[in-house]
Amino acid sequence: MTNEIYVEKNGYIATLVLNRPEKRNSLSRAMFQAIVDQLELLSVDSSIKLLIVRGVNEVAFSSGADITEFLDVRYA
């Protein structure tokens, strides 16, 4: 798993953190996959009742998809 996505657990609450502040948490393809992987793990954890998704700091939640990957993805 990339360190650009991580999960913190506190009791029945899980927090999925987007950790790419230098890019305003724009989501790379690897991050999209890491999110899917984490959600699959959390979905089978019966101790988790609440999921919070947030950015690592107060600057940005997420600016969306990382457009610097668009050419590589669309024309590969």
N, C-alpha and C positions, 0 to 999 in steps of 0.2 A: 504494500500500500504506500502511496505517496504521502509525504508529510504535508501536502497541500490540502488534504482532507483528513480530519481525525475526529474521533468520537470521545466525548467525556461522559462518564456515567456518575450519577449521584442519586442513589436510591432507585426509585422507579422512573427517573427522568434521564433521558439521553440527549446530549447536545451534539449535533453534527456541525463541525466548524470548518468554514472555508478559509484556508490559510494561504492566501496569495495576495497580500496587501499591495505589493509593488505593481500589480496588474489590476488593482481594484477588484480582486477576487474573480476575474474573468475565468470562465470554465474551459479548460483544455479538454481534449478528448480523453486523456488519462484521468482527469478529475471526474468527468461524467461517469466513466467506468468505476472509479473508486466509490462514487456516491451509490451507484447500483449495488456494488459489492457490500457496502456498509448497510444499506437498507435491507438487503437479503439477510445479513447476519442479525440485524435488529428485529426483523419480522418474526424470527423463531425464538427470540429471547422473551419468555413469558414474564420476566421481572420488569420489563420496560412498558410503561403505560403512557408516556408522553415523549414526543420527539420535538426538539427545538432545532431549527436550522438557522445559523447566524454566521456573519462574517467575523473574522478574528479581532477586528477592532471597530470603532464607531465610524470610520471613514466611509466604508461602503459595504453593503450586503453582498451584491454581485453586480458587475456591469454586463453580465450575460456571457454569451459564447466568446471564446478567444478568437477574434477575427484574423489574427496572424496565422492561424492554421487553415483558413478557408481555401487558399490556393492549393495547398498540399492535399487536402481532403477531397476537394471537388475535381481536381485534375490528375489525381494519382492513378 
